[in-house]
Amino acid sequence: MDMSIHTPPGTGAPHDQGSGARPAPEGGTPPQQDGAPAPRRTVTHLGDRIFRGLSRGSGITLLVIMAAIAVFLTYRAVGVLTVNEGNFLTSFQWNANDNPPDFGIAVLVYGTIISSIIAMVIAVPIAVGIALFISHYAPRRLATPLAYVIDLLAAVPSIVYGLWGALVLVPHLGGLYEWFDDFFGWTGVLSYQGGAARSLFTVGILLAIMILPIVTNVSREVFLQVPKMHEEAALALGATRWEVIRMSVLPFGRSGIISASMLGLGRALGETMAVATVLSPSFTIIVSLLDPGGGTFAQNIASKFSEASEQGRDALIASGLVLFVITLLVNGGARAIIARRKEYSGANA
């Protein structure tokens, strides 16, 4: 008797035992090889979606705030600039309450940039040195309290720095100014005619003291993030402590140092009360940095806002718009420098 089972036509297909392929299910889905991992489904959790939304919303909110500030400053500045009798960029006087007004920002641009450059030249090398000492040289029992004291300096209010500068710094800078005049007075830039030391150079020294904690703290945190493997490799090759810092620490922290410097520069550009307390303002550009006189954007706004008319306030807002643009340009330039030098640092290691 024939006991074989015949498959009815159209009910199926013979299965190839050696092919390892499963028959295609209905619907046209391609067959899956035996042993191949199943495609993993990406599951987005509720917390991830909330965090992504909050992050995106924060970024958009920041852009909206910046745009709102720019629109407000521009709107208030355009009206007074159209009736200004003087050249806004080159005039050496500030008569914004007159009718018609006559004012310019030449002295303010000069004073703001010069005092900030002096502050950066003094503060950045000292801050980087302090950060290296705390992170790589000082013993732990000394590094911890020293870092804590520097953190406290960043919390001191501006007016306290201003009072200290006016009551302590200004009276004791006469000897230093006379020394500068004896040895460098021939340059004209460091000549001293006597009198109170309420000059742009004094402002630069005070601003350097104020931005020192900011640059130091950020640089210190960057230096502490240097991979230990880099330092140990340099030491294994026989490098000295300074060579390790020069070849491993400073290249890795270059972008961080630039960022810290820009944070300090931002405070120096916009500092108000300390500068207003120390500086003897005048709307003349003095060649010597040691003679009293000069002005900055923030100091001029703070000193003239209370007595300004509606038109005068618009003029002050116009000067604030220039300071806003300068700050954006400085930060944009810093980001460009960081992006260009990123491949030379150890940030990607």
Secondary structure as GFF3:
##gff-version 3
##sequence-region A 1 349
A	DSSP	alpha_helix	46	82	.	.	.	ID=ss1
A	DSSP	beta_strand	94	95	.	.	.	ID=ss2
A	DSSP	beta_strand	102	103	.	.	.	ID=ss3
A	DSSP	alpha_helix	106	132	.	.	.	ID=ss4
A	DSSP	pi_helix	133	137	.	.	.	ID=ss5
A	DSSP	alpha_helix	140	153	.	.	.	ID=ss6
A	DSSP	alpha_helix	158	164	.	.	.	ID=ss7
A	DSSP	pi_helix	165	169	.	.	.	ID=ss8
A	DSSP	three_ten_helix	170	172	.	.	.	ID=ss9
A	DSSP	alpha_helix	174	184	.	.	.	ID=ss10
A	DSSP	three_ten_helix	185	187	.	.	.	ID=ss11
A	DSSP	alpha_helix	200	224	.	.	.	ID=ss12
A	DSSP	alpha_helix	228	236	.	.	.	ID=ss13
A	DSSP	alpha_helix	241	244	.	.	.	ID=ss14
A	DSSP	pi_helix	245	249	.	.	.	ID=ss15
A	DSSP	alpha_helix	250	270	.	.	.	ID=ss16
A	DSSP	alpha_helix	273	278	.	.	.	ID=ss17
A	DSSP	alpha_helix	297	304	.	.	.	ID=ss18
A	DSSP	alpha_helix	310	340	.	.	.	ID=ss19
A	DSSP	three_ten_helix	342	344	.	.	.	ID=ss20
###
